[in-house]
Amino acid sequence: MPLAQRYFIELAYNGTAYHGWQRQPNAMSVQQLLEEAMTVILGERIILHGQGRTDTGVHATRFFAHFDFQEPLPENLVVRMNGYLPEDVSIIQIFKVDEKAHTRFSATSRKYAYHIHIRKDPFAHQWSMRLYKPLDFEAMNQAAALLLQHQDFACFARSGGGQQTTICTVTEAYWEQNGHQAVFYIRANRFLRNMVRAVVGSLLEIGYGRKPVSWMQELLEHGKRSDAGSSVPACGLYLIDITYPESIYPHEPTP
């Protein structure tokens, strides 16, 4: 019997209709949808391992999962998968990797974007958080820069999130404004569950002038989750990038 080959799947999804990536006992997830589709097309049970989890309603423009398969993959698998899947999930590519490559543990960084809009916008209301007052983006960027100076983010960790450590290394954190819309970008080697939404909620406290920039420093040094801002809604959150060592890309994408 031939040895199983390991494959990475790069995909994107609109998370509105799903209870996150990871399988749930009584609700549809992206993982379940893909596993069921691949099991039908490949003719044997497929188990996918994702690069992490996303919460209910969170979107991903770039997400990776891996699976093992002994036989050569059928031709036009990406085309066949996309024809089988609903419009809110798309397979970008499938490629062979080293047998030790792992979508979660081989990743070197992940990047999220959080979208807000400060005006009624019929084209943004399902994909972005609407706010009703102007924000001080200069103050929010000053506070966001403080995230790069710390590694313990316990103040943004959801209680009962199951994390073994609250240590993360943040390498990017900033807001970009474009008219009535704005996006917060943050990159780190790893994220705690609900961390990005809690960070954004805390930055909005500063943006509205309810807290000074120095409050973020105090929060990071001594704060608990109950001291930080409220978590913002899932609709505005997107996983937009994940990086791996170049060594995991030794083969051409599978058609």
Secondary structure, 3 states (H helix, E strand, C coil): CCCCEEEEEEEEECHHHCCCCCCCCCCCCHHHHHHHHHHHHHCCCCCCEECCCCCCCCEEEEEEEEEEECCCCCCCHHHHHHHHCCCCEEEEEEEEECCCCCCCCCCCEEEEEEEEECCCCCCCCCCCEECCCCCCHHHHHHHHHHHHHCCECHHHCCCCCCCCCCECCEEEEEEEEECCEEEEEEEECCCCCCHHHHHHHHHHHHHCCCCCHHHHHHHHHHCCHHHCCCCCCHHHEEEEEEECCHHHCCCCCEC
